[in-house]
Amino acid sequence: MAFKFRPPAPALLAWALWAMGTGAAMAQKPGSIERGKYLVEGIVACGNCHIARGPQGQPLFDKGLSGGRLFDEPLFKAYAANITPDPLTGIGRWTDAQLARAIREGVRPDRTVMGPPMPVQYYRHLSDDDLAAIMAYLRAQPAVKNAVPRSQYNMPLPPTYRPPLKNVKAPPVTETLRYGAYLAEIAHCMECHTPRNDKGVPQTEYLGAGGTVFPGPWGQSVSRNLTPHATGLKDWTDAQIARAIRDGIDRDGKAYKPPMAYGFYKNISDADMRALIAYLRSLKAQAFAGKG
């Protein structure tokens, strides 16, 4: 006898859809490894810097987040740290409090202060729950031994990145603009898309206006204007913005160059992408014409 598909009764269908939604929510339970995976492999994009690299800059995924990537700039020669649980060369001996302080306050267990490109000023916005989730994910990764050189700076580092943090909460997802701003902070979008002066100081009066030059094996790339200006995203559709963030493809079909973390941002959920785009559209429309 031939099998005939019977569509589920409305009540059963409704239950199934509810269960699917509940399962997705459970996978993102606050502080969970699953939530940490979504953040690290998505919008926070830790691996964009911390995944080990080969001689041509190619990611070595089998070596995980064991670091070593060099950022050779006029103001610093920095190496991405090993953030696997290796006890000798990674974070294996760090307490949760030490790891939390390193991520959100930029201070290592030996009390030395981290410098760029670690975006401490943005990670300060990480909620307690999301910070706990990221740490849970990092602790669950394979330990990889990889001794990384100490970074060197030709610029003064701050003695601290402002007072210690505690009791940080993310805005409710229902408050779209505030939640979108939170996502932009932990994705450190403005780290690259806000112009800097010759001393490396962000010119926050031009928030999101782009213009920063990034040299690398790819040649040079320039961060684009993310504000609703005519030279920015004014005439872009939401779908075009989402494609640019996730796939690194301009609305004209042109591929963008690194260091934008497309390989991670492709994992941003549709709901988070909508909030992020809403925030970008709320920025002051402006262009940046020079160093300042």
C-alpha positions in Angstrom: 0.0 0.0 0.0 1.4 3.4 -1.0 2.3 5.8 1.8 0.3 9.0 1.8 1.6 12.1 3.6 -0.9 13.4 6.1 -0.3 17.0 7.2 -0.3 17.3 11.0 -3.4 18.6 12.7 -3.3 22.3 13.5 -2.7 21.7 17.2 0.1 19.3 16.5 1.7 21.7 14.0 1.5 24.5 16.5 3.1 22.3 19.2 5.9 21.3 16.8 6.7 24.9 15.9 6.7 25.8 19.6 9.0 22.9 20.4 11.4 24.0 17.6 11.5 27.5 19.0 11.9 26.3 22.5 14.8 24.0 21.4 16.5 26.9 19.7 16.1 29.0 22.9 17.4 26.2 25.1 20.5 25.9 22.8 21.2 29.6 23.6 20.6 29.2 27.3 22.5 32.1 29.2 26.0 31.1 30.1 25.9 27.8 28.2 28.6 26.3 26.0 26.1 26.5 23.2 25.6 30.2 23.7 29.4 30.5 23.9 29.8 28.7 20.6 27.3 31.0 18.9 29.2 34.0 20.2 32.8 32.9 19.6 32.1 31.3 16.2 29.7 34.1 15.3 29.3 37.8 16.2 32.3 38.1 18.7 34.5 36.3 16.1 37.4 35.5 18.5 38.9 33.1 15.9 39.4 35.9 13.4 42.5 36.8 15.4 43.2 33.8 17.6 43.0 30.9 15.2 46.6 29.7 14.5 47.9 30.8 11.1 50.3 29.3 8.5 53.2 31.1 6.8 50.8 32.7 4.2 48.3 33.7 6.8 46.0 30.7 6.1 44.0 29.5 9.2 45.1 26.3 10.7 41.8 25.0 12.1 43.4 21.8 13.5 45.4 24.0 15.9 42.3 25.8 17.1 42.5 29.1 19.0 46.2 28.6 19.8 47.1 32.1 18.5 50.3 33.4 17.1 48.9 35.6 14.4 51.1 38.7 14.0 49.7 42.2 13.7 52.7 44.3 12.5 51.7 48.0 12.6 53.8 51.2 13.0 52.5 51.5 16.6 52.8 47.9 17.7 53.9 44.4 16.8 51.3 42.3 18.5 50.7 38.5 18.6 47.3 36.9 19.2 47.4 35.0 22.4 46.9 31.2 22.8 43.4 31.0 24.3 43.1 27.2 24.4 43.2 25.5 27.8 46.9 24.5 27.5 48.3 24.9 31.0 51.7 26.1 29.9 51.1 28.3 26.9 47.4 29.0 27.1 44.7 29.8 29.6 44.7 26.4 31.3 45.9 27.6 34.7 43.8 30.8 34.7 40.9 31.0 37.1 37.5 32.1 35.8 38.0 35.5 37.5 41.4 35.9 35.8 40.0 35.0 32.4 37.0 37.2 32.8 39.2 40.1 33.8 41.5 39.5 30.8 38.6 39.5 28.3 36.6 42.3 29.7 39.2 44.5 31.4 42.3 43.8 29.4 44.4 42.7 32.4 46.4 39.4 32.5 46.9 37.3 35.6 50.4 38.8 36.0 48.6 42.3 36.1 50.1 43.5 32.8 47.7 45.4 30.5 46.8 44.2 27.1 47.0 46.5 24.1 45.5 46.5 20.6 44.2 44.9 18.6 42.5 43.3 21.6 39.2 45.4 21.6 38.9 45.7 25.4 36.9 48.9 25.2 34.2 47.0 23.3 34.4 43.7 25.3 33.7 45.8 28.4 30.1 45.7 27.2 29.9 41.9 27.4 27.1 40.9 29.7 27.9 38.6 32.6 25.9 35.8 31.0 27.7 36.2 27.6 31.1 36.4 29.3 30.4 33.2 31.2 29.2 31.5 28.0 32.4 32.5 26.1 34.6 31.2 29.0 32.6 27.9 29.1 33.2 27.5 25.4 36.9 28.2 25.6 37.3 25.8 28.5 35.7 23.1 26.4 38.2 23.4 23.5 41.2 21.0 23.0 44.3 22.2 24.7 47.0 23.1 22.1 50.6 23.8 23.1 51.8 26.9 21.3 54.1 29.4 22.9 53.3 32.9 21.5 55.9 35.8 21.6 55.0 38.8 23.8 53.6 41.8 22.0 55.6 45.0 21.7 54.2 48.5 21.6 55.6 51.8 20.4 52.7 53.6 22.1 51.7 54.2 25.7 49.2 51.7 27.1 46.7 52.8 29.7 47.3 51.7 33.2 43.8 50.4 33.2 40.7 50.4 31.0 38.6 52.1 33.6 37.2 50.5 36.8 36.5 46.8 37.3 33.2 45.6 36.0 30.4 43.5 37.5 26.7 43.0 37.1 26.6 43.8 33.4 23.4 42.9 31.7 22.6 42.8 28.0 19.6 44.8 26.9 16.4 42.8 26.2 16.2 41.5 22.7 12.8 43.2 22.4 14.5 46.6 22.6 15.8 46.5 19.1 18.0 49.5 18.9 19.6 49.0 22.3 20.1 45.3 21.6 21.5 46.1 18.2 24.0 48.5 19.8 25.0 45.8 22.2 25.7 43.4 19.4 27.7 46.1 17.5 29.8 46.6 20.7 30.6 42.9 21.3 31.2 42.5 17.6 33.6 45.5 17.9 32.3 46.9 14.6 33.5 50.4 15.4 37.0 49.2 16.2 37.7 49.1 12.5 34.9 51.4 11.2 35.7 54.5 13.2 38.7 56.5 11.9 41.8 56.9 14.0 44.3 59.8 14.2 48.0 59.4 13.8 48.4 58.3 17.4 45.9 55.5 17.0 43.2 57.2 19.0 39.6 56.6 17.7 37.9 59.8 16.5 34.6 59.0 18.0 32.9 62.1 16.7 33.0 60.2 13.3 31.6 57.0 14.8 31.2 54.4 12.0 32.3 56.7 9.2 35.1 54.3 8.1 38.3 55.2 6.3 40.8 53.1 8.3 43.4 51.4 6.0 44.4 47.8 6.7 47.6 46.5 5.0 48.2 42.8 4.7 48.9 39.9 2.4 45.8 41.0 0.5 47.3 44.4 -0.3 45.3 47.1 1.3 41.7 47.3 2.4 39.8 50.3 3.7 36.9 50.1 6.2 33.7 51.4 4.6 31.3 53.9 6.0 28.6 52.2 8.0 26.5 55.3 8.7 23.3 56.2 6.7 25.3 58.7 4.6 25.2 58.8 0.8 28.8 57.4 0.9 27.7 54.8 3.4 24.6 52.6 3.7 21.9 55.2 2.8 20.7 53.5 -0.3 21.4 49.9 0.7 18.7 47.4 1.5 18.7 45.3 4.6 19.4 42.2 2.5 22.4 44.0 0.9 23.8 45.0 4.3 23.3 41.4 5.6 25.1 40.0 2.6 28.0 42.3 3.0 28.4 41.4 6.7 28.0 37.7 6.3 29.6 37.0 2.9 31.9 40.0 2.3 30.1 40.9 -0.9 29.4 44.5 -2.0 25.9 45.3 -3.3 27.5 45.4 -6.7 28.8 41.9 -6.3 32.4 42.9 -5.6 34.2 40.8 -2.9 35.7 42.7 0.0 39.1 42.0 1.4 40.1 40.9 4.9 40.4 41.6 7.8 36.6 41.6 8.1 35.5 38.4 9.9 33.0 37.2 7.2 33.8 33.6 8.1 32.3 34.1 11.5 29.7 36.8 10.8 28.0 34.3 8.5 26.8 32.6 11.6 24.9 35.6 13.0 21.2 34.7 13.4 18.6 36.5 11.3 17.1 38.1 14.5 20.5 39.4 15.6 21.2 40.6 12.1 18.0 42.6 12.0 18.8 44.3 15.3 22.4 45.0 14.2 21.2 46.6 10.9 18.6 48.7 12.8 21.4 50.1 15.0 23.6 50.9 12.0 20.7 52.8 10.4 20.4 54.8 13.6 23.9 56.2 13.4 24.6 59.8 12.6 24.9 60.1 8.8 28.4 61.5 8.0 31.5 61.0 6.0 35.1 61.2 7.0 37.5 63.1 4.8 40.9 63.1 6.5 43.1 62.1 9.4 41.9 64.9 11.7 
